[in-house]
């Protein structure tokens, strides 16, 4: 299913297609690697 028991979206059920214009290729996405807000904000805390 695409939804969790709590009603959220389970991103692992999707296999999005991503176009990389610079190299003119299509790629699928892999696993989650980081929390964008939490980990990205560390760059600006310095």
GIHUZI-V170020 format. One record per residue. RES is the residue in one small letter. SS is DSSP state (h for helix, s for strand, l for the rest). NEAR is the number of other ideal C-beta (glycine too) atoms within 12 Angstrom. Layout:
BEGIN
RES;SS;NEAR  RES;SS;NEAR
END
This chain:
BEGIN
x;l;11  x;l;12  x;s;13  x;l;12  x;l;7  x;l;7  x;l;9  x;l;12  x;s;12  x;l;14  x;h;15  x;h;16  x;h;12  x;l;15  x;l;14  x;l;13  x;s;11  x;s;14  x;s;13  x;s;12  x;l;9  x;l;7  x;l;9  x;l;8  x;s;11  x;s;13  x;s;15  x;s;13  x;l;16  x;l;11  x;l;9  x;l;12  x;l;9  x;l;12  x;l;10  x;h;11  x;h;10  x;h;11  x;h;13  x;h;12  x;h;12  x;l;12  x;l;11  x;l;9  x;l;8  x;l;5
END
